[in-house]
Amino acid sequence: MSDRVLPRVIALNEDFLLDKAANRLWDSEVIADDTSTFAPLWWFVGAHGGAGTTTLATLLAPAGDAGHSWPVHEENRVCVVVAKASVPSLEKAHQVLLQGQQQVETVDVIGVVVVAETPGKYPNLVKNKIDVLRPLTTVWELEYLSDLRLVEVDKLAMWLPGDVVDTTRRGRKVSVIERVPVSVARLGEEIVAAVLGDDFMVDVPSELGFSSNKEDKEGEE
């Protein structure tokens, strides 16, 4: 079990909270060797409009895009909240995170991705808001990636677990159409590692090359 202590229950701002999905978000017949048909290992949940869930779910093959809802009807209900690096956005992320931890018992929120809106360092107020989140969950900070603003989402490259990440200067200059940015690939690696930890039960397609912790735990019983 996780050593992280959940925060005390506090009154949440109803204006910031998300609805539960009315129906399943993923309904696809699994086709061997076609990763696009595999049920997501985790879901990106947007704390606000324009957070970037669709872009991230496109770049990271194991992820699903839950939009602005909780994926309560899915086989795998592990969630990562996404928010832009601004004070209003992070305040919404804080509220959504607490909602997922305290009020939506059927999901597991394992972290928050903070997406930079501009290059350079964050203003102190933004840093302070991020620091408020750190005791509550894992926080991943994703750098500003200008190239993502130049390409249609459906043209973006896709990362799969096990893909080699080219961290050379030449590799970093490759178009986002050909290869996922290094920082996004590293984010995928860290989320996959978190999802496959001992605390969360997920179904992992064997084609991805991982053993399912759900199968491991069932084998121990």
Backbone hydrogen bonds, N-H to C=O, Kabsch-Sander energy under -0.5 kcal/mol:
donor,donor_aa,acceptor,acceptor_aa,energy
6,L,4,R,-0.5
14,E,12,L,-0.8
16,F,13,N,-1.9
17,L,13,N,-0.6
17,L,14,E,-0.7
19,D,68,H,-0.7
21,A,70,W,-2.8
34,D,31,I,-2.1
35,T,33,D,-0.6
37,T,34,D,-2.1
38,F,35,T,-1.3
41,L,62,P,-3.1
42,W,62,P,-1.0
43,W,78,V,-2.4
44,F,64,G,-3.2
45,V,43,W,-0.5
45,V,80,V,-2.6
46,G,44,F,-0.5
46,G,67,G,-3.3
47,A,82,V,-2.7
51,A,48,H,-1.1
56,L,52,G,-2.4
57,A,53,T,-2.5
58,T,54,T,-1.6
59,L,55,T,-2.2
60,L,56,L,-2.3
61,A,59,L,-0.7
61,A,159,W,-2.4
63,A,60,L,-2.0
64,G,42,W,-1.9
66,A,44,F,-2.4
66,A,64,G,-0.7
69,S,66,A,-0.6
70,W,19,D,-2.0
72,V,70,W,-2.2
74,E,71,P,-1.1
77,R,75,E,-0.6
79,C,108,D,-3.3
80,V,43,W,-2.8
81,V,111,G,-2.3
82,V,45,V,-2.7
83,A,113,V,-2.4
85,A,115,V,-2.2
86,S,84,K,-1.9
90,L,86,S,-2.6
91,E,87,V,-2.0
92,K,88,P,-1.7
93,A,89,S,-2.2
94,H,90,L,-2.3
95,Q,91,E,-1.9
96,V,92,K,-2.8
97,L,93,A,-2.9
98,L,94,H,-2.2
99,Q,95,Q,-2.3
100,G,96,V,-2.6
101,Q,97,L,-2.2
102,Q,98,L,-2.5
103,Q,99,Q,-2.9
104,V,99,Q,-1.2
105,E,103,Q,-0.8
107,V,104,V,-1.5
108,D,77,R,-2.1
109,V,107,V,-0.5
110,I,79,C,-2.5
110,I,108,D,-0.7
111,G,79,C,-0.7
112,V,138,T,-2.3
113,V,81,V,-3.3
114,V,112,V,-0.6
114,V,140,W,-3.3
115,V,83,A,-2.8
115,V,113,V,-0.6
116,A,114,V,-0.6
116,A,142,L,-2.7
126,V,123,P,-0.5
127,K,123,P,-2.2
128,N,124,N,-2.6
129,K,125,L,-1.7
130,I,126,V,-2.2
131,D,127,K,-2.4
132,V,128,N,-1.4
133,L,129,K,-0.9
133,L,130,I,-0.7
134,R,130,I,-1.3
136,L,133,L,-1.7
137,T,133,L,-1.4
138,T,110,I,-0.7
140,W,112,V,-2.9
140,W,138,T,-0.5
142,L,114,V,-3.2
142,L,140,W,-0.6
143,E,141,E,-0.5
146,S,144,Y,-0.6
148,L,145,L,-1.2
149,R,146,S,-1.8
150,L,147,D,-1.7
155,K,152,E,-2.0
156,L,153,V,-1.6
157,A,176,V,-3.0
159,W,59,L,-3.7
163,D,160,L,-2.5
166,D,164,V,-0.7
167,T,165,V,-0.9
172,R,168,T,-2.2
173,K,169,R,-0.7
173,K,170,R,-0.9
174,V,171,G,-1.2
178,E,175,S,-1.1
179,R,175,S,-2.3
184,V,181,P,-0.5
185,A,181,P,-2.4
186,R,182,V,-2.7
187,L,183,S,-1.7
188,G,184,V,-2.4
189,E,185,A,-2.3
190,E,186,R,-2.3
191,I,187,L,-2.4
192,V,188,G,-2.6
193,A,189,E,-2.1
194,A,190,E,-1.9
195,V,191,I,-3.0
196,L,192,V,-2.3
197,G,194,A,-1.3
200,F,197,G,-0.8
202,V,200,F,-0.7
204,V,202,V,-0.6
208,L,205,P,-1.9
209,G,206,S,-1.8
210,F,205,P,-0.5
214,K,202,V,-0.9
216,D,212,S,-2.2
217,K,213,N,-2.2
218,E,214,K,-2.1
219,G,215,E,-2.1
220,E,216,D,-0.9
221,E,217,K,-0.8
221,E,218,E,-0.5
